[in-house]
């Protein structure tokens, strides 16, 4: 099966292949890759409501500083061109099909399908949590792990509780379901926001896909791809995210790691998220000698010759810096 070309290809400056792998589980996972050489590839895993196109600024920057490093990017289940898990009908919003173990199994299943023994996983936001789960459950499949603007504990995250569980799931979507005479939530699960109501496109533009200090065209592309995500994914993925917690388990991590934090991260801020992660990694080093380091991005050069703060969208806001740090991390890893 061949995947559609991922959105935002106008930002891709170098050619790559793409397709869809049918995993042993039956999931269909869309992928892109830069080559099929013998070097250990990066496995790039995006955050919630994104897709593999979100890595394009980073991939372009990586090509400039380390074109010899191959990469593979994937669409998470229910995102982009990947399939939704088969879900049982439910009168309640649940995390079924969108738990860390599900995502991690997809990542390893994709490596299997592509004939890749080990990778260096680079995960942003939710992708960083997935990376932790892969490293803890399948450590022999990773040569290294880079966790970018992520956390060890997304339970009760204030932004998700307020904007998604409260405003979106608690008010907007139930109101639209009632207006359309549909049972909530199952009556909306098959809709996308684009199909549901024009007001949801406004919400995406004004609330959800707002990212300062990046190309406005990229933000506009993100609105378009986010508008096509099934609401079943929104329900399952966010409910799953609000159940994720790895703080204690991460203390037994044995995979060499890089932690990239942003001083202005509005979703997983330095206090408390990054401090908890640093504590867990320090304990992993004490217990098992796990090598790791942390880079904190504060302000980076902007296109107008000034400088701008770095927030949660590190692969967009600091693509050059991240590419340089990932390249250095790859070169530091034992073979």
N, C-alpha and C positions, 0 to 999 in steps of 0.2 A: 504494500500500500504506500502511496506517495503522499506526503504532506503538502498542504498549501504552503506557499512561501510565507514566512512569518511577517507580521505587520511591521511597519517602519523601516522597510528595506532601503528607503532613501538615505538612511543613515549608515548603511553598510558600505564600506569603501573597498572591500576585498571579497572575492568570490568564496563561496563555501557550498557544501552539499547539504541537503535536507531530506528527511523521510519520516516514516512512521514505523516503529517496531511493535510487533504484537508479542507481548510477554507471555510467559508460561501461565501466568494468572489470568490471561485473557485481556488485560488492560492494553490499550493502544497508546503508546507514548511517542509524541512527535519530538524529533531531534534535529539539530543542525551540527555540523562539524567542519573543522578547517582542514583536515587531512587524515590519512590513515597510515601514518608512518609508525615507527617502532617506539618513539619517545612516549613516556607516560603523559596522557592528556589531562588537561583540566576538565573537570565535570562541573559546569556552571549551573547552579540551581537558583531560580529567581524567588521573589517574595510573593505574598498573597495578592491576587487579582492581576499580577503581571503575566508575562510569558517570556519565551526565550529571546524575543526581540529586544527586551529591556537591557540586554547585555551589549548591544551594538556599540555604544560609545566606548565601553571598556575594551571590547574586542578590537576595535579600530586602534585604540591606544596601545594595546598589547602587541599588535602587529608591528607598530613602529619601534618598540623597545626590545621585543624578543620574538621575532617572527618564527623562530624555530620551535616555540612552545605550542603544541597543538591543543585544541579545545573541543569540547562537546557541550552543547547546551540542550536542555530538555524543557518541554512544557509539562508542568505538574498536572496530575490527573484533574480533569474538569476545567483546565485552563488551555487557552490557545487551541491547538489542533489535537490535543490529547483527549481521550474518551473520558466520560464520566464513569465512576464505578456503578455497578448495578445496585440500586438502593431499594430496600423494602419500603412500601408506602408507610408514612407515619403521620400521625396527627400532631406531632411535636417536632421542633427543630432539634436534630441530634448531630453528633459528630461521626456517625456511621460512614465508613469509607474514607474518612479524612483525618485519621489519627497518624501520629508520627511513624508507627510501625508500617502503615500503608504506604506512606511516601517513601520511606527508606527501602522497602521491598521493591518499589518501582525503580528507584535509582540503581540498585544492584541488578535488578532484572534487565534494565537497559544496557548496563555494562555486559551482562551475559549475552544479550541479543546481538551486540556489536562485536563480540569476541574480545573484550578488553578485560584483562586480569585485574589490573590496579589502576586507580586514577588519583589525582589530587583534587579533592572536592573544594570548590569555592561557593559558599552559600551566602546569599544576602537575605537578611530579615528572617522570614519563615524558612528560607533556604538554609540559613545558618543553623536553625534548630534541627532541620532534617539532616544536615551534615553531622551534627553531634550524634544523632541516632544511628546513622550509618557507621560512624567511627566507633561507637560503643557496641553495636550489635554485629557488625561485619568488619572488624579492624583490619583483617588481612586483605581487604579490597581497597584500602586507601594507603597511599604513600605519604600523604599530608592532608591537612584540613585547614582551610582559611575561613574564618567566621566574620562576616562583614555586617556591621550595624545590626547586630542581633542580640539575643538575650538567652538566659537559661530558664526564664520563668515568665511566660506571657499570660498567666492566670491573672484575672482582674486588672488587666492593662487599662488605665484610665481612658485613653483615647478610644480603644475598641469598645469598652463598656458604654461610653457616652455616645459616640457617633454611629456605631454599628448596632450594638445590641439595644441601645436606648432609642436613638433617633430613627435609624433605618428599620430595624426589625421590630421595634416596639411601637412606632407611630406611623411612619410613611407607608411601609408595605402592607400592614394590616388595613390601613385606610383605603389603599388602592384595591386590595382584595375585596373589601366590603362594597366599594363603589362598583366593582365589576361583578358582584354576586358570586365570588369565588371563596371557597373554604381556605382559610389560612392555617398553616403555610403550604400544604400540599398542592393547593390550587394554583400557586404561583411558581412552583419548582421548575416547571418546564419553560417558563418565560425567561427572556433576557431583559435587561433594563431598557434596551432600545425598543423592544417589542411592547413593553409594559405601559409606559407613559412618558410623554415628553418631559415631564417635570423631573424624571430620574436622570435624564441627560444633563439637565441644569445642575442637579445635585452632584453628579460626577465632575462637572467642570468647576463648580464653585467650592466644593468641599473635599472630594476624595482625591482628585488628580491634580491637586495644586502643589507644584514643586518649584520653589524659588531658585533662581540662579542656574537654570538650565534652558536650553533652546526651547522656545515656546512651541515650535513645531513638534518636538518630541512629546511634550505634555499633551498636545492635541491628538497625537497618534495614540497615546495611552488612554485617552478618553474613548477613542473609537474601539480599541481592543477590549477595554474593560466593559463597554456597553454590550458586548456580545457574549459575556460569560453567563452561563445559566444561573438562575437564582438558586438552584440546588447546590451549586458550588459555593456561592456566598453563604448559604445556610450551614453547610457541612464544614467548610474550611474555617470559618470564623468560630464556630462552636468548638471545633477541634483545637484551634489556636488557643482558645481560652481555657483549655484543659492541659496545655503543655507545660511541663516542668522537668528540668534535667539537672538542677543544681547539685544534688547529692551524687548522682550517677557520674556527672562530669569529672568528679574528683578521681575517678578511676580511668580516665582517658589515657591511652598509651600512644596515640597517633601524634606525631609532631604537628604543632599548630601555630597559626598566626591569627591574632585577634585584631580586627580593625574597628575602631570606634570613632564616632563623630561627636565633637564637643557640643554641637547644636542639634543632636538627634532628638526630634520631638516625639518619637514613638518609643524608643528604648534608650532613655537618657543615661548619661554617665552615672548619675545617682537615681535609682539604685542599680539599674540593670548591669552596667559595665563593671561596677565594683564587685557585684556578686560573681560575675563571670571571671574576673581577675582572681578572686579568692579561690574559686573552684580550680582554675588552671594552676595556681600556685600550689594547691594541695596535690594536684595530679603530679606536679614536678617533684614534690616532697616524697610522695608515696612511690612513684614509679620512675622518676627521672625523666618524665616526658618533657622534651624541649618545646618551648613556646616563647613567643614574644608578643607585645601589644604595641600597636601604633595608633595614636590618637590624632585625627585630622581636625584642625581648628579653622584655618583659613587657607585658601589656595588661590593661585592666580586665576583671574577671569579674562574673558576675551577682550575686555575693554582696557586691558593693562592695569586694572586694579586688583582687588582681592575680595573674595566673598567667603562667608561662613559656610561650613559643610554641615548639612543635616542628614536626615535618614537616607536620602537617595544617593548614597556614596558612589555607586557605579555610574551615575549621571553627573553628579556635582564635582567629583574628583576622579574622573576616569583616568587621567594621566598619572596621578599619584598612585592610584590603586594598581594600575598596570605595572608601574615600576616596582612597587612593593611585592606584588605577586611574583614577578619575574625573579626578584632577589630571593624570595622565599623558596621558589622552585629550585634555584641553584644551590641553596643551602641544605637541601634535603639529602640524606644518604641514599645511595643508589640501591 
